[in-house]
Amino acid sequence: LQLVESGGDWLQSAGSLRLSCAASGFTFSSYAMSWYRQAPGTERELVATIYSAGAYTYYADSVKGRFTISRDNAKNTVYLQMNALKPEDTAVYYCNAALTKGAYWGQGTQVTVSS
């Protein structure tokens, strides 16, 4: 099983970025996928979740209205569109797959937002 994130970058406040997570090794369309983030000195926090068919999504209050999670089951890929970025969004962003046998993580991708 593999989760590979991409799309992290350095950018200025108010900018936009799209993260991607390519999944392999499991039946991607059957499972919920999430994005988490972890800033230095803080605990990893849930940012957004999308359920298998994509009909249900969840967002942390801190990103609601600015971030959009989506998935393409044909490409085994989950996305996180981030708009109106703020310096407090600076973190390593991780892709997560919640499988029956446990949770799996990607290696993370760094997003840095400067003021």
N, C-alpha and C positions, 0 to 999 in steps of 0.2 A: 504494500500500500504506500502510495506517495502523494504528497501535497506540495506543490511548488508555487510559491507566491512570486509575483513580479509587479512592477509598476511603481515601486517606491521612489521617492525623489526628494530633492530640496526645492522649496518654492516659497514665495512670499505670501503673506496673509491675504485672504480673500480669493486665492487661486483655487483651481480645481485639479483633481487627480483621479485616475481610475486604477484601482488595484485589480489584479487577476489572480486566481488560484486554479491551477490545472491539477485535476485529480486522476489517479489511476490505481488499479488494484482492487477495486470494489465496485459494486453496482451503484454508481453515483446517484442515479435518479431515485433511489429508494431511501435516501437519508437526508436529514436536515444538515445544512451547512451554516457555519457561523464565521464571523470575523471578530477577533479579539485584538486588543492592543495593550502594550505595556510601556509606560514611560519610565525613565530611570528613577529608581527608588520607590516605585509604586507597585501594587499588585496588578496582575493581568486582569483586564476588565472586558466584559462582553460589550461589543459595539452593535452587532446586528446579527440576526438569524433569519434564514429562509428555509421553509419546509420543503419537502421533496418535490411537490408539484408546483411550488412557487406561489401558491395562492395565499399563503400566510407568511407575514414577516413581522419581526420584532426589532425595535430600535431602542438603544439607550436614550434617555432623555437628553443627554448632552449632544447628541448628533441628530436628533429627530428634526426633520425638515431640511437638513443639509446633506445627509448621506442617503444613498439608495443601494440596497443589496439586490442582486438579481442573479439568475443562473441560466445556463444554457445546457440542458441535459444531453443534447446531441454532441456537445463539445466537452462534456465532463468538466465544466468550468464554472466557477462562481466569481462574481464581480462585486466590487464595492466602489461606487461612484461617490466621490467626496467633493462637495462644493462649498464655497464660502469658508474655506479652511482658516483656522485660527492657530496661533502659536500653541495653545493648549492641546491641539490635536497631534502635536509632535510625539511620536512613539514608534516602536516596532509593531507592525501589524501582522497578526498571525491568522492563518486559515485553520479552521477546525472542522473535523468530521465526527459527528456523533453516531458511531456505529453501535450495533447491539453488543459487540464484544469489547467495546471501550471507545475512548476518545483518542483521536489522532491529530497531530499538529504538523504544520509546515515549519520551515526554518525561519520564517519571518522576513519582512521587507521594511526597511526604514523609511519613515516619512518625517521630514523636518520642515516645519513652517516657521518662517522668520517674520518678525513684526516690522 
